[in-house]
Amino acid sequence: MISTFTKFKEGYHYNLNNKTGCHEWLKCVTTEGYGYIQYQYKQYKAHRLALILLGVNLKDFFVCHSCDNKRCVNPNHLFLGSHQDNMDDMRQKGRHRHGGNSLSLQDRREILDLINCKIYTQTQLADIYKVSQVTISNVKLGRTYQKV
């Protein structure tokens, strides 16, 4: 008998990254970058569903990525933890944004220069700096960050 997880792996598209071992989700993705799927009339983040289909009880747990790849659905790259475990893992790996500030002072100065020169749109700058357009707008307006 074929397991539900085997059907999940075969029925949904992911790409095996031979370098990292990640099973990278290729279908729908949330705005945060996580794989997303509807299964039996419920909506799930794909990495959570991967563990659910293996019989793991996720109640009151976060599903964390040891590989830091939000699209990864490889159960060997996933572990359960509390909110605090997830925050500690993020800080330990240098992904903590210190209150949402993911741009350095130099980045903010460059962004302001590029905005003033009208070389790029805010959306294009957001793509370049891997932040949201709202973050770029906040830099421009001095809302989120100290003046540069």
Secondary structure, DSSP 8 states (H G I E B T S, - for coil): ---HHHHHHHHS-EEE-TTT--EEE-S-B-TTS-BEEEETTEEEEHHHHHHHTTT---TT-EEEESS--TTB--GGGEEEE-HHHHHHHHHHTT---TTT--S-HHHHHHHHHHHHHT-S-HHHHHHHHTS-HHHHHHHHHTSSS---
